[in-house]
Amino acid sequence: MRLGAYPCNIQTGTKAYKAYKKKDITERHRHRFEVNNKFVSTLKKNDLIISGTNTNLNLVEMIEMKNHPWFVAVQFHPELKSRINDAHPLFKDFIKSAVKHKYGKQNS
């Protein structure tokens, strides 16, 4: 099991990049399961976006679905960095997207 802070490279033009507003982040990875790299090309062909990778270990860290208002899945635990007065970027962007989806406008 990998524990602790790991680098993640975010692809520009993705929902993850929109949330973080930068390409390189560090997150606390706490997961036993990983995407099998043998299936990455098949997943991409079927509308899955690999939006974040750990380039040091060649591992998928973040995925998104192309035709979904906001589907972002991560291998780390963003709640470990979120605070009541400083929400994690993914949580902030998820809420903004939900409001936009429901009301058709962006409330900042």
QUIPE-V44318 format. One line per field, one symbol per residue. ss: DSSP state (H for helix, E for strand, - for the rest). psi: psi as a letter, one per 20 degrees, with the letter a starting at -180 (. if undefined). burial: b if it has 24 or more other ideal C-beta (glycine too) atoms within 12 Angstrom, else e. A space follows every 10 residues. Layout:
ss: ???
psi: ???
burial: ???
This chain:
ss: -EEEEEEEEE ----HHHHHH ---EEEEEEE E-----HHHH HHHHH--EEE EEEE----EE EEEEE----- -EEE-E-HHH --E--E--HH HHHHHHHHHH HHH-----
psi: ppqapqqppp pqjrhghhgh krhprpqopm qhqqpoihjg hgghhkkppn ipqohgjlqp hqqqpglqhn opqqirnhhi iqqhjmqqhh gghggghggg ggijroo.
burial: eeeeebebbb beebbbbbbb eeeebebbbe eeeebeeeee eeeeeeebbb bbbbeeeebb bbbbeeeeeb ebbbbbebee eeeeeeebbb bbbbebbeee eeeeeeee
